[in-house]
């Protein structure tokens, strides 16, 4: 659904701290801190994850999954796989 890195990047794009995200989403600060400290996909109660994703969406953040096209306009950042030595890079 969302990775810890996506959460941190989304906050950085919005210029907000963890406390602000907690307030926006109605989730406790310790929960946001645990979510962002996890590795890979954030695990937790689905309702809690949904609240965070909905708050980010409402603030203008589009979360893009692996191999998914971005449907929105505007600027953004996307993490791509590192280059593989010896492979044609396009």
The first five atom37 places (N, CA, C, CB, O) and aatype in JSON, in Angstrom:
{
  "aatype": [20, 20, 20, 20, 20, 20, 20, 20, 20, 20, 20, 20, 20, 20, 20, 20, 20, 20, 20, 20, 20, 20, 20, 20, 20, 20, 20, 20, 20, 20, 20, 20, 20, 20, 20, 20, 20, 20, 20, 20, 20, 20, 20, 20, 20, 20, 20, 20, 20, 20, 20, 20, 20, 20, 20, 20, 20, 20, 20, 20, 20, 20, 20, 20, 20, 20, 20, 20, 20, 20, 20, 20, 20, 20, 20, 20, 20, 20, 20, 20, 20, 20, 20, 20, 20, 20, 20, 20, 20, 20],
  "atom_mask": [
    [1, 1, 1, 1, 1],
    [1, 1, 1, 1, 1],
    [1, 1, 1, 1, 1],
    [1, 1, 1, 1, 1],
    [1, 1, 1, 1, 1],
    [1, 1, 1, 1, 1],
    [1, 1, 1, 1, 1],
    [1, 1, 1, 1, 1],
    [1, 1, 1, 1, 1],
    [1, 1, 1, 1, 1],
    [1, 1, 1, 1, 1],
    [1, 1, 1, 1, 1],
    [1, 1, 1, 1, 1],
    [1, 1, 1, 1, 1],
    [1, 1, 1, 1, 1],
    [1, 1, 1, 1, 1],
    [1, 1, 1, 1, 1],
    [1, 1, 1, 1, 1],
    [1, 1, 1, 1, 1],
    [1, 1, 1, 1, 1],
    [1, 1, 1, 1, 1],
    [1, 1, 1, 1, 1],
    [1, 1, 1, 1, 1],
    [1, 1, 1, 1, 1],
    [1, 1, 1, 1, 1],
    [1, 1, 1, 1, 1],
    [1, 1, 1, 1, 1],
    [1, 1, 1, 1, 1],
    [1, 1, 1, 1, 1],
    [1, 1, 1, 1, 1],
    [1, 1, 1, 1, 1],
    [1, 1, 1, 1, 1],
    [1, 1, 1, 1, 1],
    [1, 1, 1, 1, 1],
    [1, 1, 1, 1, 1],
    [1, 1, 1, 1, 1],
    [1, 1, 1, 1, 1],
    [1, 1, 1, 1, 1],
    [1, 1, 1, 1, 1],
    [1, 1, 1, 1, 1],
    [1, 1, 1, 1, 1],
    [1, 1, 1, 1, 1],
    [1, 1, 1, 1, 1],
    [1, 1, 1, 1, 1],
    [1, 1, 1, 1, 1],
    [1, 1, 1, 1, 1],
    [1, 1, 1, 1, 1],
    [1, 1, 1, 1, 1],
    [1, 1, 1, 1, 1],
    [1, 1, 1, 1, 1],
    [1, 1, 1, 1, 1],
    [1, 1, 1, 1, 1],
    [1, 1, 1, 1, 1],
    [1, 1, 1, 1, 1],
    [1, 1, 1, 1, 1],
    [1, 1, 1, 1, 1],
    [1, 1, 1, 1, 1],
    [1, 1, 1, 1, 1],
    [1, 1, 1, 1, 1],
    [1, 1, 1, 1, 1],
    [1, 1, 1, 1, 1],
    [1, 1, 1, 1, 1],
    [1, 1, 1, 1, 1],
    [1, 1, 1, 1, 1],
    [1, 1, 1, 1, 1],
    [1, 1, 1, 1, 1],
    [1, 1, 1, 1, 1],
    [1, 1, 1, 1, 1],
    [1, 1, 1, 1, 1],
    [1, 1, 1, 1, 1],
    [1, 1, 1, 1, 1],
    [1, 1, 1, 1, 1],
    [1, 1, 1, 1, 1],
    [1, 1, 1, 1, 1],
    [1, 1, 1, 1, 1],
    [1, 1, 1, 1, 1],
    [1, 1, 1, 1, 1],
    [1, 1, 1, 1, 1],
    [1, 1, 1, 1, 1],
    [1, 1, 1, 1, 1],
    [1, 1, 1, 1, 1],
    [1, 1, 1, 1, 1],
    [1, 1, 1, 1, 1],
    [1, 1, 1, 1, 1],
    [1, 1, 1, 1, 1],
    [1, 1, 1, 1, 1],
    [1, 1, 1, 1, 1],
    [1, 1, 1, 1, 1],
    [1, 1, 1, 1, 1],
    [1, 1, 1, 1, 1]
  ],
  "atom_positions": [
    [[0.82, -1.19, 0.0], [0.0, 0.0, 0.0], [0.87, 1.26, 0.0], [-0.93, 0.0, 1.2], [0.73, 2.1, -0.89]],
    [[1.75, 1.4, 0.99], [2.65, 2.53, 1.09], [3.92, 2.08, 1.79], [1.98, 3.73, 1.84], [3.87, 1.27, 2.72]],
    [[5.05, 2.6, 1.36], [6.31, 2.27, 2.02], [6.71, 3.4, 2.96], [7.43, 2.02, 0.97], [6.23, 4.53, 2.85]],
    [[7.58, 3.07, 3.89], [8.08, 4.07, 4.83], [8.79, 5.19, 4.07], [9.04, 3.42, 5.87], [8.65, 6.36, 4.42]],
    [[9.53, 4.83, 3.03], [10.23, 5.84, 2.24], [9.25, 6.77, 1.54], [11.14, 5.17, 1.2], [9.5, 7.97, 1.43]],
    [[8.13, 6.23, 1.06], [7.11, 7.07, 0.44], [6.52, 8.05, 1.45], [6.0, 6.21, -0.18], [6.27, 9.21, 1.12]],
    [[6.29, 7.59, 2.66], [5.75, 8.48, 3.69], [6.71, 9.62, 3.98], [5.45, 7.7, 4.97], [6.3, 10.78, 4.05]],
    [[7.98, 9.3, 4.14], [8.98, 10.34, 4.42], [9.1, 11.31, 3.26], [10.35, 9.71, 4.73], [9.2, 12.52, 3.46]],
    [[9.1, 10.77, 2.03], [9.21, 11.62, 0.84], [7.97, 12.51, 0.7], [9.39, 10.75, -0.43], [8.09, 13.69, 0.34]],
    [[6.81, 11.96, 0.97], [5.57, 12.75, 0.88], [5.61, 13.91, 1.87], [4.34, 11.86, 1.16], [5.23, 15.03, 1.53]],
    [[6.07, 13.64, 3.09], [6.18, 14.71, 4.07], [7.16, 15.78, 3.62], [6.6, 14.16, 5.43], [6.92, 16.97, 3.79]],
    [[8.27, 15.32, 3.03], [9.28, 16.28, 2.55], [8.71, 17.16, 1.44], [10.53, 15.53, 2.05], [8.94, 18.37, 1.43]],
    [[7.96, 16.57, 0.52], [7.35, 17.35, -0.56], [6.36, 18.37, -0.01], [6.65, 16.42, -1.55], [6.24, 19.47, -0.54]],
    [[5.65, 18.0, 1.04], [4.69, 18.91, 1.65], [5.33, 19.91, 2.61], [3.63, 18.12, 2.38], [4.73, 20.92, 2.97]],
    [[6.57, 19.62, 3.01], [7.26, 20.49, 3.95], [6.67, 20.42, 5.36], [7.23, 21.91, 3.46], [6.61, 21.43, 6.06]],
    [[6.24, 19.22, 5.75], [5.63, 19.05, 7.08], [6.43, 18.05, 7.9], [4.16, 18.6, 6.96], [7.18, 17.24, 7.35]],
    [[6.24, 18.1, 9.21], [6.9, 17.14, 10.08], [5.93, 16.01, 10.44], [7.42, 17.83, 11.36], [4.77, 16.0, 10.01]],
    [[6.42, 15.07, 11.21], [5.6, 13.91, 11.58], [4.37, 14.33, 12.39], [6.43, 12.9, 12.38], [3.3, 13.75, 12.23]],
    [[4.54, 15.32, 13.23], [3.41, 15.78, 14.05], [2.29, 16.32, 13.17], [3.88, 16.87, 15.05], [1.11, 16.05, 13.42]],
    [[2.65, 17.09, 12.14], [1.64, 17.64, 11.23], [0.92, 16.52, 10.48], [2.29, 18.61, 10.23], [-0.3, 16.58, 10.31]],
    [[1.66, 15.5, 10.04], [1.01, 14.37, 9.36], [0.07, 13.64, 10.31], [2.07, 13.39, 8.79], [-1.02, 13.22, 9.92]],
    [[0.48, 13.49, 11.55], [-0.38, 12.85, 12.55], [-1.68, 13.64, 12.71], [0.36, 12.73, 13.91], [-2.76, 13.05, 12.76]],
    [[-1.57, 14.94, 12.8], [-2.77, 15.78, 12.95], [-3.66, 15.72, 11.71], [-2.36, 17.23, 13.25], [-4.88, 15.63, 11.81]],
    [[-3.03, 15.78, 10.53], [-3.79, 15.74, 9.27], [-4.58, 14.44, 9.12], [-2.85, 15.91, 8.08], [-5.7, 14.43, 8.61]],
    [[-3.97, 13.35, 9.57], [-4.56, 12.03, 9.34], [-5.4, 11.53, 10.51], [-3.47, 11.04, 9.05], [-6.14, 10.56, 10.36]],
    [[-5.28, 12.16, 11.66], [-6.0, 11.67, 12.84], [-5.38, 10.43, 13.43], [-7.44, 11.4, 12.49], [-6.06, 9.64, 14.08]],
    [[-4.09, 10.27, 13.19], [-3.34, 9.11, 13.69], [-2.35, 9.65, 14.72], [-2.6, 8.33, 12.51], [-1.87, 10.77, 14.59]],
    [[-2.03, 8.87, 15.74], [-1.13, 9.35, 16.78], [0.3, 9.53, 16.25], [-1.12, 8.37, 17.97], [0.72, 8.85, 15.31]],
    [[1.03, 10.45, 16.87], [2.42, 10.68, 16.49], [3.28, 9.42, 16.64], [3.01, 11.81, 17.34], [4.04, 9.11, 15.73]],
    [[3.18, 8.67, 17.76], [3.97, 7.44, 17.86], [3.67, 6.44, 16.73], [3.72, 6.78, 19.2], [4.56, 5.71, 16.29]],
    [[2.43, 6.4, 16.27], [2.08, 5.5, 15.16], [2.76, 5.95, 13.89], [0.55, 5.44, 14.96], [3.31, 5.12, 13.16]],
    [[2.74, 7.24, 13.59], [3.44, 7.77, 12.41], [4.92, 7.45, 12.51], [3.22, 9.31, 12.26], [5.54, 7.03, 11.53]],
    [[5.5, 7.64, 13.69], [6.93, 7.36, 13.88], [7.24, 5.89, 13.64], [7.36, 7.76, 15.3], [8.24, 5.57, 13.0]],
    [[6.39, 4.99, 14.14], [6.6, 3.55, 13.91], [6.46, 3.21, 12.43], [5.58, 2.71, 14.73], [7.25, 2.43, 11.89]],
    [[5.48, 3.8, 11.78], [5.26, 3.52, 10.35], [6.49, 3.93, 9.55], [4.01, 4.27, 9.83], [6.95, 3.18, 8.68]],
    [[7.03, 5.11, 9.83], [8.18, 5.61, 9.08], [9.47, 4.89, 9.43], [8.34, 7.09, 9.32], [10.42, 4.92, 8.65]],
    [[9.52, 4.26, 10.58], [10.73, 3.54, 10.99], [10.78, 2.13, 10.42], [10.82, 3.49, 12.5], [11.82, 1.47, 10.48]],
    [[9.67, 1.66, 9.87], [9.65, 0.3, 9.34], [10.45, 0.21, 8.04], [8.2, -0.16, 9.1], [10.76, 1.23, 7.42]],
    [[10.76, -1.0, 7.66], [11.48, -1.24, 6.41], [10.5, -1.77, 5.37], [12.66, -2.23, 6.61], [9.65, -2.61, 5.68]],
    [[10.62, -1.27, 4.15], [9.74, -1.74, 3.09], [8.33, -1.23, 3.27], [9.73, -3.25, 3.03], [8.12, -0.09, 3.69]],
    [[7.36, -2.08, 2.96], [5.95, -1.69, 3.09], [5.59, -1.48, 4.55], [5.04, -2.75, 2.46], [5.98, -2.25, 5.43]],
    [[4.84, -0.42, 4.78], [4.36, -0.14, 6.13], [3.31, -1.17, 6.5], [3.79, 1.31, 6.25], [2.41, -1.45, 5.72]],
    [[3.45, -1.72, 7.68], [2.47, -2.7, 8.16], [1.68, -2.06, 9.3], [3.17, -4.02, 8.63], [2.2, -1.24, 10.06]],
    [[0.45, -2.44, 9.39], [-0.38, -1.91, 10.46], [-1.83, -2.17, 10.18], [-0.13, -0.43, 10.64], [-2.19, -2.9, 9.26]],
    [[-2.65, -1.55, 10.98], [-4.1, -1.68, 10.84], [-4.51, -0.98, 9.54], [-4.85, -1.07, 12.08], [-4.11, 0.16, 9.3]],
    [[-5.29, -1.65, 8.72], [-5.69, -1.13, 7.42], [-6.36, 0.24, 7.56], [-6.63, -2.11, 6.72], [-6.1, 1.14, 6.76]],
    [[-7.21, 0.4, 8.56], [-7.89, 1.68, 8.76], [-6.9, 2.81, 9.01], [-8.87, 1.59, 9.93], [-7.09, 3.93, 8.53]],
    [[-5.85, 2.52, 9.75], [-4.82, 3.52, 10.05], [-4.06, 3.89, 8.79], [-3.85, 3.02, 11.13], [-3.83, 5.07, 8.52]],
    [[-3.65, 2.89, 8.04], [-2.94, 3.14, 6.78], [-3.81, 3.95, 5.83], [-2.53, 1.81, 6.11], [-3.32, 4.87, 5.17]],
    [[-5.08, 3.62, 5.77], [-6.01, 4.34, 4.9], [-6.12, 5.8, 5.3], [-7.4, 3.69, 4.94], [-6.16, 6.68, 4.43]],
    [[-6.17, 6.08, 6.59], [-6.24, 7.47, 7.06], [-5.03, 8.28, 6.6], [-6.35, 7.51, 8.58], [-5.17, 9.42, 6.17]],
    [[-3.86, 7.67, 6.69], [-2.63, 8.37, 6.29], [-2.63, 8.61, 4.78], [-1.38, 7.55, 6.7], [-2.33, 9.71, 4.32]],
    [[-2.95, 7.58, 4.02], [-2.98, 7.72, 2.56], [-4.01, 8.76, 2.13], [-3.28, 6.36, 1.89], [-3.73, 9.58, 1.26]],
    [[-5.18, 8.74, 2.73], [-6.21, 9.72, 2.38], [-5.79, 11.14, 2.73], [-7.52, 9.38, 3.09], [-6.07, 12.07, 1.98]],
    [[-5.12, 11.31, 3.86], [-4.63, 12.64, 4.25], [-3.59, 13.14, 3.26], [-4.03, 12.6, 5.68], [-3.59, 14.31, 2.89]],
    [[-2.7, 12.26, 2.83], [-1.68, 12.64, 1.84], [-2.33, 12.98, 0.5], [-0.64, 11.51, 1.66], [-1.96, 13.97, -0.14]],
    [[-3.29, 12.18, 0.09], [-4.01, 12.45, -1.16], [-4.71, 13.81, -1.1], [-5.04, 11.35, -1.44], [-4.65, 14.58, -2.05]],
    [[-5.37, 14.1, 0.03], [-6.07, 15.37, 0.19], [-5.11, 16.56, 0.14], [-6.84, 15.38, 1.51], [-5.5, 17.66, -0.25]],
    [[-3.87, 16.32, 0.54], [-2.86, 17.38, 0.52], [-2.18, 17.52, -0.85], [-1.8, 17.11, 1.6], [-1.33, 18.4, -1.04]],
    [[-2.55, 16.64, -1.8], [-2.01, 16.74, -3.15], [-0.91, 15.76, -3.49], [-1.5, 18.09, -3.35], [-0.25, 15.9, -4.52]],
    [[-0.7, 14.77, -2.65], [0.33, 13.77, -2.9], [-0.27, 12.58, -3.63], [0.99, 13.31, -1.57], [-1.31, 12.05, -3.22]],
    [[0.37, 12.17, -4.71], [-0.02, 10.97, -5.45], [1.0, 9.89, -5.17], [-0.13, 11.26, -6.99], [2.17, 10.03, -5.52]],
    [[0.57, 8.82, -4.55], [1.46, 7.7, -4.26], [1.44, 6.76, -5.46], [1.03, 6.95, -2.95], [0.37, 6.35, -5.91]],
    [[2.6, 6.43, -5.98], [2.71, 5.62, -7.18], [3.33, 4.28, -6.8], [3.55, 6.34, -8.27], [4.43, 4.23, -6.25]],
    [[2.63, 3.2, -7.1], [3.13, 1.87, -6.81], [4.12, 1.39, -7.86], [1.98, 0.89, -6.7], [4.29, 2.02, -8.9]],
    [[4.77, 0.26, -7.59], [5.69, -0.34, -8.54], [5.0, -0.59, -9.88], [6.26, -1.65, -7.99], [3.88, -1.1, -9.91]],
    [[5.65, -0.23, -10.95], [5.19, -0.47, -12.32], [3.86, 0.2, -12.64], [5.07, -1.95, -12.55], [3.18, -0.19, -13.59]],
    [[3.48, 1.2, -11.86], [2.22, 1.91, -12.1], [2.5, 3.24, -12.79], [1.46, 2.15, -10.77], [3.49, 3.91, -12.51]],
    [[1.62, 3.6, -13.7], [1.73, 4.89, -14.37], [1.15, 5.97, -13.47], [1.0, 4.88, -15.74], [0.24, 5.72, -12.68]],
    [[1.7, 7.16, -13.59], [1.17, 8.28, -12.83], [0.05, 8.92, -13.63], [2.29, 9.32, -12.51], [0.26, 9.33, -14.77]],
    [[-1.13, 9.02, -13.05], [-2.27, 9.58, -13.74], [-2.41, 11.08, -13.56], [-3.52, 8.92, -13.27], [-3.21, 11.72, -14.24]],
    [[-1.63, 11.64, -12.65], [-1.76, 13.07, -12.35], [-0.8, 13.91, -13.14], [-1.55, 13.32, -10.89], [0.2, 13.43, -13.68]],
    [[-1.13, 15.18, -13.2], [-0.2, 16.13, -13.79], [0.66, 16.7, -12.68], [-0.95, 17.26, -14.55], [0.57, 16.27, -11.54]],
    [[1.45, 17.65, -13.01], [2.29, 18.28, -12.0], [3.63, 17.58, -11.85], [1.58, 18.31, -10.68], [3.9, 16.56, -12.47]],
    [[4.42, 18.17, -11.01], [5.78, 17.65, -10.8], [5.77, 16.53, -9.79], [6.71, 18.76, -10.33], [4.82, 16.38, -9.02]],
    [[6.81, 15.74, -9.8], [6.9, 14.66, -8.84], [8.27, 14.02, -8.86], [5.85, 13.62, -9.11], [9.14, 14.41, -9.62]],
    [[8.43, 13.05, -8.01], [9.68, 12.3, -7.9], [9.3, 10.84, -7.88], [10.5, 12.71, -6.63], [8.33, 10.43, -7.25]],
    [[10.09, 10.05, -8.57], [9.82, 8.62, -8.59], [11.13, 7.88, -8.36], [9.17, 8.18, -9.93], [12.15, 8.23, -8.94]],
    [[11.11, 6.87, -7.53], [12.27, 6.04, -7.27], [12.32, 4.96, -8.33], [12.23, 5.42, -5.84], [11.33, 4.26, -8.55]],
    [[13.45, 4.82, -8.99], [13.58, 3.78, -10.0], [14.65, 2.79, -9.57], [13.93, 4.4, -11.38], [15.44, 3.05, -8.66]],
    [[14.67, 1.66, -10.23], [15.68, 0.65, -9.94], [17.05, 1.19, -10.32], [15.38, -0.68, -10.69], [17.18, 1.88, -11.33]],
    [[18.06, 0.9, -9.52], [19.41, 1.35, -9.88], [19.86, 0.76, -11.22], [20.41, 0.95, -8.77], [19.42, -0.32, -11.62]],
    [[20.72, 1.47, -11.89], [21.26, 1.01, -13.17], [22.03, -0.29, -12.98], [22.17, 2.09, -13.81], [22.72, -0.48, -11.98]],
    [[21.9, -1.17, -13.94], [22.63, -2.43, -13.92], [23.83, -2.27, -14.84], [21.73, -3.64, -14.36], [23.66, -1.99, -16.02]],
    [[25.07, -2.46, -14.3], [26.26, -2.31, -15.15], [26.2, -3.23, -16.36], [27.52, -2.61, -14.34], [25.83, -4.4, -16.26]],
    [[26.56, -2.68, -17.51], [26.61, -3.46, -18.73], [25.29, -3.52, -19.49], [27.04, -4.82, -18.41], [25.25, -4.07, -20.59]],
    [[24.24, -2.96, -18.94], [22.94, -2.95, -19.61], [22.73, -1.62, -20.29], [21.79, -3.24, -18.61], [23.18, -0.58, -19.8]],
    [[22.05, -1.65, -21.39], [21.71, -0.44, -22.13], [20.74, 0.37, -21.28], [21.09, -0.79, -23.53], [19.68, -0.13, -20.92]],
    [[21.09, 1.61, -20.96], [20.23, 2.46, -20.13], [19.47, 3.45, -21.02], [21.06, 3.22, -19.06], [20.09, 4.24, -21.72]],
    [[18.17, 3.4, -21.01], [17.36, 4.34, -21.8], [16.35, 5.0, -20.94], [16.68, 3.65, -22.96], [15.57, 5.83, -21.42]]
  ]
}
